[in-house]
Structures are given as C-alpha cells and as structure tokens.
Amino acid sequence: MKVKSILSVAVLLGILSWQCKKTEDGLGTQKSLKESLNASTQNLNAAISEITNSRGYQLISLGGTNKAASLKSGDFHDSITLAKIAGVYEFHAQHPASWCFWCYQKLFEKTGDTSVLIVKLPSDKIFHPGRFEECRAADTSLVNNFVITANDYHYYFSRDFLFDYKLAANVNVSDTAIGSMDIFADRNDSAYNRSASFTFPNGYSIKTSYASGDSATSSISLENGSTVLFKENVSRVKNSGHKYRDKYYSLTIGNVEIQKASATDSITVYVDGVLQTNAKVEFIENVSNNGEEGGMCRHNDRDIKITFDDGTSVLVSDLIKPSLTVMQGLAQSLGSVYFASYFVNYVAVSIYYNH
C-alpha cells in the first residue's frame, strides 16, 4: 500500500507539473481576446520583419512598366508549352554597337538539354530592371548567377484576351535558394481567375487569389508552414433571391478571426474558434468603395476598431504597422506577378521564336 501511495503521489505531481507547463506555454488556458491579438500581431510583425530583409522579398516587390514583349499586349496569339522551350538557356551579353532590343536571339543562348526550363542571367539584370532593357559594355563582366528553374509552364493565348497560364519555378542566387513561386491565371468568356504564391526558404509563404463570376472572391494571406499568420478574404456571392450580391468579409490574425456578413450586417470575433461575446468590433470605412466590400489590403479603405471586455480599444491598423503596408504592397505585386510577366515570359517568347 505504501508503494502504491508513493506511485499515486508521483503521478499526481507529474500531472500538476505538466498542467503548470501548459499554462506557462499558453496551451492549457484560454487567452483573452486582447492577449491573443497582441501575441498574434507580434508574431505577424516579426515574420514581416524577417521577410522584408530577404532576397525573395526584393524579387516579388519588383515593379514597373513591362516593355519586354508582354504576352498580354495583344500581339501574341499562340500557345507555349514547357516541352517547346525546355532546356538550359544563358544570358549572353552583346556589344552595344550590335544591340537590338527586339532581337531576342541575341539575349539568350541554349547551353544544354533538360526536360525543364532553366534560365541563367546576372542578378544585376533582375534586381535593377531597367538594366535588363539596356546593353552596356560592363555586361560582359557580369556572371549568370541568377537561376530560374521552371518545372511547369504553359501559356495558351487567343484573341479577345482569353488565356490559360501556369508557372511553377524555383529561384536561386549564387547557388542559394531565395524561394519558389506558383502562379495560375485564366480568362474565359464569363470569368477571370488567378492565384499566385511565393514560398521563402524559411517556410513563410505569401498567397493571393482572385476570382470573378457568380462567386467573386479576393484574398491574401501570410502563412508559416500550415499556420496562418494573416489572411484577409472578401467575397461577393450572387444570390438569385436577392437584388444585390451577398457580401462576406473575414480577417484572420493568428488565432483571432473577425467575420462580417451582409445578410445580418453583424460583426463577430473569435479566438481559437470561440465566439467572444463581450467584445465590440466596428468597421471604419475610410473612403467610398462604390458599394463593394472593402478591405485593409484589397482597397486600403477599411480599418477595424476593437473594444475589449476591459473597456480599452485599439485600431487593428495601429497594431500591425508596418506589416499592413508590406501586405498591401505584396497584394499588388503578386496580383500583377510582374516578375513572371516581365522576365520569365520574355525569355519564354524569346526561346519559342528563336531556338
């Protein structure tokens, strides 16, 4: 009996110790909305700080006017598949005297055979986009240290701007991975759909999507593996019984989710899926959005004010600065997929017509 009592006490102490550890880790107790939101925004801001110091962020933040034979210019009516452009292609500098911007064959030469598309060019030409369109004497000393490896690519394009596009590629600089991208877009007679994601080597990923049609949606998210750090989703769904579309909005920051539906016009907030009945949430619309459901990233015309059960209030925009500015920029950058349309498609057309 004495041995049994000792064992029982030991088991009890072990359970109590485990429970204490759970409480310390925040795993065994339900944090308040205020605590959860503060912790989640700290995680988001830390992630954004890490991302913005990366080469991958520099790449997807590139922007500008695409002067390089855009496939959306209306001049291209053909179909390119990966099989037609597979191989290893390297940037080959030309002397300024022989430079011809539209002479695609002078920019890249095939140096190997492979079942995927591998493009090598100087990072100087990528991270300074204006130099991609120039031919300088100094180009001959540049090293092709920027490598794009596309294991999936197709572009089916027809008149009236109907198309089907896909790109999945890894990117590295000087033999160091900076990320991978996955882009899809199509347009038919009734709808336009697109999605784009960029995954960093440390596991963070930025994802955007847009769809028109009877169920029009727009979203942007930042994830760490399978954990959502930030996600904003806007939906406008056609309902045959209503004159106007039903609107839905949700904002997720870590384990905190805010939802609004036009059918009820009520705003609810959840922590780990549990409804917070004592909190008050208000939407602050900054400008007229022409009847559309606004957003913090999508139109930059909405803010959210939360009043906690202790009576204190906070604006979400104040909590997630400057992360919000970064997310707004990424929503625009990934929405236009400038890098893909400017560089990858340029090379694809060059190879297709000249090799």
C-alpha angles and dihedrals in degrees: 000000000000091000090048091051092050090051092049092051091048092051091047092050090049092052092047091049091050092048090051090051090050090053092048091050092047091241101112101044132057109247118219121255090254093051092045094048093048092049093045094049090049089054091048094049092047091051093049090049090054093045096049090057092058133097089232091061090051089053099050092041092062113119142167144107114315107229095161109098097289112207087222094058093095093244095097120073107162144087126258121191129185091248091060095053102030117134142074115295126183132196111252116198117227130208110256091239091062096039117132115171094208094046095100093176090066094060104055134024129194113247103168149008125249139145092246134052115263118181123186124192139143116285086222088070092050104044092042099046095184089065091059088070094047134077113214132175088236090063091081090069095051120109121226092236098142111086128188116191112190114190093175128034139148137150120190109183132176139167121292088042095280111153148152117213135181133173129170114173145154122221131202136173121209090348092307119117114236098176150294131256135206118191131177130174137161138170126196134168094284110027148021123216133180139165131180133180136178121196120199122215091249092061101261116129135189117209132184132177138177133183132177127197132070090335105040113187138173126185144164127189142177115209137180104210103306094339117102112221096173135001133166120187129183123186134180111188124192112234118191090210094055132067091218131038119267110249126213129184133182135174121191124191109175109303094347119093128183119196136187130180123190091217091069099016087216124134119216133184129204136191113203087342094307116125113239104220097179098053125092121212125191130184116221111202109205100191139004111281097190093251095306123128104263130216146192093243105019099058101356087230103115138070129181126222118200124194111197127213090260090062097251120125137206139183112233090220090060092052097051102040124161091013090070092057090050093048091049090053092047091050089057096041096049090040091060094033088210095175093056096044095043104041112013096042091044090056092043092055090044092054094041095055102034110034 
